[in-house]
Amino acid sequence: MQGTLLKKLGFIIAPLLFLLYVAGETYLKLNNSSICTSAKSSEPTGCELAGALLNFDAIYLNYLGIFAAFSIFVLGLLSYKKIIPEIIFFIVLISSLFFETILLGYQYFASPEMCLFCMGIYTFLITILLLSSRKYFFMILPAIVALLMALSFLAIPKAQSFLQKDGTYLLQSESCPHCKKVKEYMNQNNIEFTKINIEQIEAQHFATFLNFKSIPILITKEGKNVSIINGDKNIIESYETISTEITIEESVSINTSFNVVEEEGCGFANLNTITTVEESDCDSKK
């Protein structure tokens, strides 16, 4: 009786809850919400940082997750009723577990904060496998450990501060016309600066930490003082009149909220894709 209950939990109930979990987060994401939270409202969540590691919009990974969860649920139901062999269910389940192991493992080494939603997915997959078959669960443990060890051996760059020295830094994109305008002005006036491409994950993290939605962003670091200016008009005017500068002390908690006029910068909708706004052509280079 107990074995039958565990089997039903592993093949039907847990997969159904897993499907609802993934579908629920996808629905929230489509409505600009998420189960992921951040310690500070001005900082991006672990889910947003995980999305920055992808080469495409993170919502498509949610769609893939729904497809995988639905497949696991349907195959589990058919296996429980002995319509198909159980091995088909376990092949899909274990493949999904390995897939998520790689994603979560890479995220652990590359991102400063873990994605709570991703960790929930991994917990569901582990639980489903444990409930449906202890034999397969203990068989794949060495493979999971091997995958994580392999990832730990790779030189995966972890996001860290790129403002190591005093100086002037410009967060920009080569395809952004507003950035080109600022660079031309600074070159004409012999202003030394270091270019930082917004495509770099460290630059994306920095911009989203401060709740910036557009580039160019000028950063001037002098000791513990950091001056940050957003938008081509503001940057150029700051060198002519210092009135638009925003100074942030290192010891002060950052909670910025800027209303940037669209034509002043090239907006980027998410962490890894620069999108076109009015009067701009700011597609990121791949």
C-alpha positions as CSV (number, residue, x, y, z in Angstrom):
1,M,0.0,0.0,0.0
2,Q,2.8,2.4,0.9
3,G,4.7,1.5,-2.3
4,T,1.6,2.3,-4.3
5,L,1.1,5.6,-2.7
6,L,4.8,6.6,-3.2
7,K,4.5,5.5,-6.9
8,K,1.4,7.6,-7.3
9,L,3.2,10.6,-5.7
10,G,6.2,10.2,-7.9
11,F,4.5,9.5,-11.2
12,I,1.4,11.7,-11.0
13,I,1.0,14.1,-8.1
14,A,4.6,15.5,-7.9
15,P,4.8,16.0,-11.7
16,L,1.4,17.8,-11.7
17,L,2.6,20.1,-8.9
18,F,5.8,20.7,-10.9
19,L,3.9,21.6,-14.0
20,L,1.7,24.1,-12.0
21,Y,4.9,25.6,-10.5
22,V,6.6,26.3,-13.8
23,A,3.3,27.5,-15.4
24,G,2.6,29.8,-12.5
25,E,6.0,31.4,-12.6
26,T,5.7,31.8,-16.4
27,Y,2.3,33.5,-15.9
28,L,3.8,35.9,-13.3
29,K,6.8,36.7,-15.5
30,L,4.5,37.6,-18.5
31,N,2.7,40.0,-16.1
32,N,6.0,41.6,-14.9
33,S,6.2,39.7,-11.6
34,S,8.0,36.7,-10.2
35,I,8.4,34.5,-7.2
36,C,12.0,35.6,-7.0
37,T,12.7,38.5,-4.7
38,S,15.7,40.7,-3.9
39,A,17.0,42.0,-0.6
40,K,16.8,45.6,-2.0
41,S,14.2,46.8,-4.5
42,S,16.9,48.6,-6.5
43,E,18.8,45.3,-7.1
44,P,18.0,42.7,-9.7
45,T,16.8,39.3,-8.5
46,G,18.7,36.1,-8.9
47,C,16.2,35.1,-11.6
48,E,17.0,38.3,-13.6
49,L,20.8,37.7,-13.2
50,A,20.3,34.1,-14.4
51,G,18.5,35.4,-17.4
52,A,21.5,37.6,-18.2
53,L,23.6,34.4,-18.7
54,L,21.4,33.3,-21.6
55,N,21.9,34.0,-25.3
56,F,18.1,34.6,-25.7
57,D,15.2,36.0,-23.8
58,A,14.7,34.1,-20.5
59,I,10.9,33.7,-21.2
60,Y,11.7,31.1,-23.8
61,L,13.4,29.0,-21.2
62,N,10.2,29.1,-19.2
63,Y,8.3,27.8,-22.2
64,L,10.8,25.0,-22.5
65,G,10.3,24.3,-18.8
66,I,6.5,24.1,-19.3
67,F,7.0,21.6,-22.2
68,A,9.4,19.5,-20.1
69,A,7.1,19.5,-17.1
70,F,4.1,18.7,-19.2
71,S,6.0,15.8,-20.8
72,I,7.0,14.4,-17.5
73,F,3.5,14.6,-16.2
74,V,1.9,12.9,-19.2
75,L,4.6,10.2,-19.4
76,G,4.3,9.7,-15.6
77,L,0.5,9.2,-15.9
78,L,0.8,6.8,-18.8
79,S,3.6,4.9,-17.0
80,Y,1.5,4.6,-13.9
81,K,-1.4,3.2,-15.9
82,K,1.1,0.8,-17.6
83,I,0.2,2.2,-21.1
84,I,3.9,2.8,-21.9
85,P,7.1,1.4,-20.4
86,E,8.4,3.3,-17.3
87,I,11.8,3.6,-18.8
88,I,10.5,6.3,-21.2
89,F,9.4,8.4,-18.2
90,F,12.7,8.0,-16.5
91,I,14.7,8.9,-19.7
92,V,12.9,12.2,-19.9
93,L,13.0,12.9,-16.2
94,I,16.7,12.2,-15.8
95,S,17.5,14.1,-19.0
96,S,15.7,17.1,-17.6
97,L,17.6,16.7,-14.3
98,F,21.0,16.7,-16.1
99,F,19.9,19.7,-18.1
100,E,19.0,21.6,-15.0
101,T,22.2,20.5,-13.2
102,I,24.3,22.1,-15.9
103,L,22.3,25.3,-15.9
104,L,22.2,25.6,-12.1
105,G,25.9,24.6,-11.8
106,Y,27.0,27.2,-14.3
107,Q,24.9,29.8,-12.6
108,Y,26.5,28.9,-9.2
109,F,29.9,29.6,-10.6
110,A,29.1,32.6,-12.9
111,S,26.4,34.6,-11.1
112,P,26.6,36.5,-7.8
113,E,23.2,35.4,-6.7
114,M,21.2,32.1,-7.3
115,C,17.8,32.0,-9.0
116,L,15.2,30.8,-6.5
117,F,12.9,29.7,-9.2
118,C,15.6,27.5,-10.8
119,M,16.4,26.0,-7.4
120,G,12.7,25.2,-7.0
121,I,12.8,23.4,-10.4
122,Y,15.8,21.3,-9.3
123,T,14.1,20.4,-6.0
124,F,11.0,19.2,-7.9
125,L,13.1,17.1,-10.3
126,I,15.1,15.5,-7.5
127,T,11.9,14.9,-5.5
128,I,10.1,13.3,-8.4
129,L,13.0,11.0,-9.1
130,L,13.4,10.0,-5.5
131,L,9.6,9.2,-5.1
132,S,9.3,7.3,-8.4
133,S,12.5,5.2,-8.1
134,R,15.2,5.1,-5.4
135,K,17.3,2.9,-7.6
136,Y,17.6,5.5,-10.4
137,F,18.0,8.2,-7.8
138,F,21.1,6.7,-6.3
139,M,22.4,5.6,-9.8
140,I,22.5,9.2,-11.1
141,L,24.0,10.8,-8.0
142,P,27.6,10.1,-9.1
143,A,26.8,11.5,-12.6
144,I,25.5,14.7,-11.0
145,V,28.6,15.0,-8.8
146,A,30.8,14.5,-11.9
147,L,29.0,17.2,-13.8
148,L,29.4,19.7,-11.0
149,M,33.1,18.8,-10.6
150,A,33.6,19.3,-14.3
151,L,32.1,22.8,-14.1
152,S,34.2,23.6,-11.1
153,F,37.4,22.8,-13.2
154,L,36.4,25.3,-15.9
155,A,37.6,28.9,-15.8
156,I,34.2,30.4,-15.7
157,P,34.4,34.2,-15.1
158,K,32.3,35.3,-12.1
159,A,30.7,38.7,-12.1
160,Q,32.8,41.1,-10.0
161,S,33.4,44.8,-9.8
162,F,35.1,46.3,-12.9
163,L,35.7,49.7,-11.3
164,Q,39.0,48.7,-9.7
165,K,40.8,52.0,-10.3
166,D,40.0,55.7,-10.2
167,G,39.0,57.1,-13.6
168,T,36.2,57.8,-16.0
169,Y,34.2,54.9,-17.5
170,L,31.5,54.9,-20.2
171,L,29.0,52.1,-20.3
172,Q,28.1,52.0,-24.0
173,S,27.3,49.9,-27.1
174,E,29.1,50.3,-30.4
175,S,25.7,50.4,-32.2
176,C,24.1,53.0,-30.0
177,P,23.9,56.5,-31.6
178,H,23.6,58.2,-28.3
179,C,26.8,56.5,-27.1
180,K,28.6,57.6,-30.3
181,K,27.5,61.2,-29.7
182,V,29.1,61.1,-26.2
183,K,32.3,59.4,-27.4
184,E,32.7,62.0,-30.2
185,Y,32.3,64.9,-27.7
186,M,34.8,63.4,-25.2
187,N,37.3,62.7,-27.9
188,Q,37.0,66.2,-29.3
189,N,37.6,67.7,-25.9
190,N,40.5,65.3,-25.1
191,I,38.6,63.7,-22.1
192,E,40.2,60.4,-21.2
193,F,37.8,57.5,-20.6
194,T,37.5,53.7,-20.6
195,K,34.8,52.1,-22.7
196,I,32.8,49.3,-21.2
197,N,30.4,47.4,-23.4
198,I,26.9,46.9,-22.0
199,E,27.0,43.4,-23.4
200,Q,29.4,42.4,-20.6
201,I,27.5,40.7,-17.8
202,E,29.3,42.8,-15.2
203,A,28.2,46.0,-16.9
204,Q,24.6,44.7,-17.1
205,H,24.6,43.8,-13.4
206,F,26.0,47.3,-12.5
207,A,23.3,49.1,-14.6
208,T,20.4,47.0,-13.2
209,F,21.7,47.3,-9.6
210,L,21.2,51.0,-10.0
211,N,17.9,50.6,-11.8
212,F,19.2,52.2,-15.0
213,K,17.3,51.3,-18.2
214,S,19.3,53.1,-20.8
215,I,22.8,53.9,-22.0
216,P,25.2,55.7,-22.2
217,I,26.1,55.8,-18.5
218,L,29.1,57.8,-17.4
219,I,30.9,56.7,-14.2
220,T,33.6,58.8,-12.6
221,K,35.4,57.1,-9.7
222,E,37.6,59.2,-7.3
223,G,38.5,57.3,-4.2
224,K,35.3,56.5,-2.3
225,N,33.2,58.9,-4.4
226,V,31.5,57.7,-7.5
227,S,29.7,60.1,-9.9
228,I,27.1,58.5,-12.2
229,I,25.3,60.3,-15.0
230,N,22.8,58.7,-17.4
231,G,21.9,59.9,-20.9
232,D,23.9,61.7,-23.6
233,K,22.5,65.2,-22.9
234,N,23.2,64.9,-19.2
235,I,26.7,63.6,-19.8
236,I,27.6,66.4,-22.2
237,E,26.0,69.1,-20.1
238,S,27.9,67.8,-17.0
239,Y,31.1,68.8,-18.5
240,E,29.8,72.3,-19.3
241,T,27.7,72.7,-16.1
242,I,28.1,70.3,-13.2
243,S,24.6,70.8,-12.0
244,T,23.3,67.4,-13.4
245,E,25.8,65.2,-11.6
246,I,24.5,62.5,-9.2
247,T,27.1,61.6,-6.5
248,I,26.8,58.4,-4.6
249,E,28.9,57.7,-1.5
250,E,30.3,54.2,-1.2
251,S,28.9,53.8,2.4
252,V,25.3,54.9,1.4
253,S,22.8,52.3,0.3
254,I,21.8,52.8,-3.3
255,N,18.2,53.2,-4.2
256,T,18.0,55.1,-7.4
257,S,14.9,56.0,-9.5
258,F,15.6,57.9,-12.7
259,N,13.1,59.2,-15.2
260,V,15.3,59.2,-18.3
261,V,13.9,60.8,-21.4
262,E,13.9,58.2,-24.2
263,E,15.9,60.3,-26.7
264,E,18.6,60.8,-24.1
265,G,19.8,57.2,-24.3
266,C,19.5,53.8,-25.8
267,G,17.2,51.6,-23.7
268,F,17.8,47.9,-22.9
269,A,14.6,45.9,-22.0
270,N,16.3,43.1,-20.2
271,L,19.8,42.2,-18.9
272,N,21.2,40.7,-22.1
273,T,19.5,42.4,-25.0
274,I,19.7,46.0,-26.1
275,T,16.5,47.0,-27.8
276,T,15.5,49.8,-30.1
277,V,13.8,52.9,-28.7
278,E,12.7,56.1,-30.4
279,E,15.4,57.7,-32.5
280,S,17.8,54.8,-31.6
281,D,19.2,51.7,-33.3
282,C,20.7,49.9,-30.4
283,D,20.6,46.2,-31.1
284,S,23.3,44.4,-29.2
285,K,26.2,42.7,-31.0
286,K,26.2,39.0,-30.7
